[in-house]
Amino acid sequence: MKKSILFWITVSLLWCTVAVAMDHETYLPVPEAQTSMEGIQFITGGIGIEARQMLDRMADDYTLKVVLATDTGHYLSGCDVKITRAEGTKMLSTTTDGPWLLVDLDPGNYEVKAQCKGDWQSKDVTVSPNMLRQLILNW
């Protein structure tokens, strides 16, 4: 009798584990959009493939995607990012929580500066309306 009960408990636990594994995305925390001091909406994250897939689904609401990685393709996190308009107006200053940063900027020309591993990089980018522009920074 004890073996039978133990067997059914084991089967039940295994079934629950499989059910959760099959529907694990439902339980992932949804990254929350933030607003910079300058009123710019952004979201950062992307640690793990599920988190990047979730951000991909949210990308339609943004005009710029910044990807931070090493020269060998490994993603980076905890990078300082500063975005300014071409004429120098500060738009965003943040530290990333993952390798991806989605930003909703008005159309125009911007400079994106990022620091990872103690080194700064800078790239210019032109943002268009209703279109996601991607910028990759490598260290």
N, C-alpha and C positions, 0 to 999 in steps of 0.2 A: 504494500500500500504506500509506504513512504517513497519507494522508488518511482511509483506512478505519479505521485504528487510532484516530486522533484523534476521528473521528466516534463510535466505540463507547465511547471513554472519556468523551466529553461526554454521551452518552445515559445511561451508567451513573451518572455524577455527578448528572445531572438527576433520574434515577429515585430515587436515594438522598435527594436534597433533598426531593422530593415525599413520599416515604415518611416521613421524619422530620417534615415539616410536618404531615402528616395525623395523626401520632401524637405530637405534641409534648408533650401533657399528661403522657404517661408519664414524660417526662424532667424535669418540674418538681420542684424540691425540695419535699417535704412539710413544712409548718411544724411545728415541734415544740412540744408543750405545755410550759409552764413552771409552776413552783410558786413562789408568793410566800413570803416569810419567814414569813408567817402561815398557810401551808399551803393557800392558795387556788390552784386550777389555772386557768391562763389561756393564751391564745394571741393573738398580735397579728400583723397583716400585711394583705394585701389590695392590694398594689401590682400593678395589672394585672388584667384581667378573669379570666384563668385562675386567679390566686391567690385572687380573691374567690369564684369558683365552688368552688374546693377548700375554702375556709373554710365556705362554705354547706353543703357535704356533711358537715362536721365539727360543725356548729352544734347538732345533737341532743344532744351531750354537755355543753352549756353552758346556763345559765339567763339570762345577760345578754349582749347584743350592744350595744357602744357604737360609733357611727359618728361620725367626725370630719370635718367639711367646712366649706368657706367658705359664706357666704350665697348665693353664686352656684352652689353645688353641686359645686365642685371638691374632691376629697378632700385631706385633710391627713395628714401623717406626722410623726413626731418630737415628738409632743405628750406632755406629762407628765400622767398620770392617777392620781388618788388616790380610792380607794373606802373609805368608812367606814360602819359600821352607824349607824343613827339615834341610838343612845345614845353614839356616839363611838369605838367600837372600830375601829382601823385594820385593813382587810382586804387592801388591795393598793395598792402604789405602783410605777408602772412608766413607762417611756417607750416609746411605740408605735413599731413597725417598719412601720407602714402605717396606713391609715385605719380599720381595723376592729380591735376588741378584743373577744374572746369570754372571758367569765368564768363559772366555775362557783361560784355563790354559793348558800348555803342560803336557803330562803324567809325573807323579812323585808323591812324597810325600810332603804334605803341612801341615802347622799348620794354622788354622783359629781361630782368636781371635775376639771377639765381645763384645762391651759394650752397655748395655741397662739398663735403670733404675739405673745407677751408679755402676752396677756390671759387671765384666769381666768374660767371659767364653772362654774356649779354647778347641778345638778338633782337632785331627789329621785326615787327609783324604788322601786317595790314589786316584789320578785321572788317569783314563785309556783313551787311545785314542778312539775317535769316540763313546764315551758313556757318557751320562749325569749322574753324581754322585750327589746325594742329601744329604745334611747335614742339620739337624734341630737343632737349638739352642733354648732352653727354659729357661725362667726366672721365 
